[in-house]
């Protein structure tokens, strides 16, 4: 069925709500997990009409530090997930979250994406947009969306 699942997190508890169902699905299907966080350099944030969900935000001079922090973060989560007997590889990318998630599909051989959504509404959604919506529109593979408040 699925061989490689991309799971996105951004450093918030809300984004981590995707982890329990993703681990359960991986255990049942035997697929491996690529655990992704995206570091957004300053130049990709200014004037953007999209949200930073799925990412860590850093200034231009802090990109290397942000990548190191992102790596420490996803490596820590990967260790915890491996305790539940799933194969997990941490991945850190730099750029706009939606675009980086879409690029990762082909680069990493992904056949399923799992991510949490913030459930923004109204003006907030109009102003900030949604990485989850972008991924749903652009991905050519199944996308599993979990509400950020998910409790197993």
C-alpha positions in Angstrom: 0.0 0.0 0.0 2.1 2.9 1.2 5.9 2.7 1.4 7.1 6.2 2.4 5.0 8.7 4.4 6.0 12.4 4.8 5.0 13.7 8.2 5.4 17.5 8.8 5.9 19.2 12.1 6.8 22.9 12.9 7.9 22.9 16.6 4.4 23.3 18.0 2.4 20.8 20.0 -0.5 21.4 17.6 1.6 20.3 14.7 2.7 17.2 16.6 -0.9 16.0 16.8 -0.2 14.2 13.5 2.4 11.9 15.1 0.2 9.4 16.9 -2.0 8.6 13.9 1.0 8.6 11.5 2.8 6.1 13.7 -0.2 3.9 14.0 -0.7 4.0 10.2 3.0 3.2 9.7 2.9 0.3 12.1 -0.1 -1.2 10.3 1.2 -0.7 6.7 4.9 -1.2 7.3 5.7 2.1 5.6 8.7 4.2 6.7 8.3 7.8 7.8 10.3 10.9 6.7 9.7 13.4 9.5 10.0 16.9 8.0 10.4 20.4 9.4 11.0 23.5 7.2 13.1 26.4 8.3 11.8 29.7 6.7 14.6 32.2 6.0 13.6 35.8 6.4 13.5 36.5 2.7 10.7 34.0 2.3 8.6 35.5 5.1 8.4 39.2 4.2 5.1 40.1 2.6 4.0 36.5 2.2 0.3 35.8 2.3 0.7 32.2 3.6 1.0 30.7 7.1 4.2 29.4 8.7 2.5 26.2 9.8 4.8 23.3 9.0 7.9 25.3 9.7 10.4 27.0 12.0 10.9 30.7 11.5 14.4 32.3 11.5 16.1 35.5 10.3 18.5 35.4 7.4 21.5 35.5 9.7 20.1 32.6 11.8 19.5 30.1 9.0 22.3 27.8 9.9 21.3 27.9 13.6 17.7 27.4 12.6 18.6 24.3 10.5 20.6 22.9 13.5 17.6 23.6 15.8 15.3 22.0 13.3 17.5 19.0 13.0 17.7 18.6 16.8 13.9 18.9 17.0 13.0 16.3 14.4 15.8 14.0 15.5 14.4 14.1 19.0 10.9 13.3 17.8 12.3 10.6 15.5 13.9 8.8 18.5 10.6 8.9 20.4 8.7 7.5 17.3 11.3 4.7 16.8 10.5 3.5 20.3 7.1 2.6 18.8 8.8 0.3 16.3 8.5 2.4 13.2 11.3 3.4 10.7 11.7 7.2 10.9 14.3 9.5 9.2 14.4 13.2 10.2 14.5 15.7 7.3 15.1 19.5 7.5 14.6 21.8 4.5 14.9 25.6 4.0 12.3 27.7 2.1 8.6 28.1 1.9 6.8 25.3 3.7 4.3 24.4 1.0 6.8 24.4 -1.8 9.3 22.4 0.2 6.7 19.8 1.1 5.7 19.4 -2.6 9.4 19.2 -3.7 10.1 16.5 -1.0 7.4 14.2 -2.6 9.5 13.4 -5.6 12.9 13.9 -4.0 12.2 11.4 -1.2 9.9 9.0 -3.1 6.9 9.9 -0.9 3.5 8.3 -1.5 1.5 9.7 1.4 1.6 13.0 3.3 0.4 13.4 6.9 0.1 16.8 8.5 -1.8 18.7 11.1 -3.9 21.7 10.3 -4.6 24.7 12.4 -8.3 25.1 11.3 -8.0 28.8 10.6 -11.2 30.6 9.6 -12.4 33.8 8.2 -10.1 36.8 7.9 -7.2 35.0 9.5 -7.4 32.3 6.8 -7.7 34.9 4.1 -4.6 36.8 5.3 -2.4 33.9 6.4 -3.5 31.2 3.9 -2.9 27.6 4.7 0.1 25.4 4.0 -2.3 22.4 4.2 -4.6 23.9 1.5 -1.6 24.5 -0.7 -0.4 20.9 -0.3 -3.9 19.6 -1.0 -4.0 21.6 -4.2 -0.5 20.8 -5.4 0.2 17.2 -4.2 -0.4 14.4 -6.7 -0.5 11.8 -3.8 -2.9 11.3 -0.9 -2.8 13.8 2.0 -3.9 12.9 5.5 -5.0 16.0 7.5 -5.3 15.8 11.3 -6.9 18.6 13.3 -4.2 20.2 15.5 -6.3 19.5 18.6 -6.3 15.7 17.9 -6.1 13.5 21.1 -5.8 9.8 20.6 
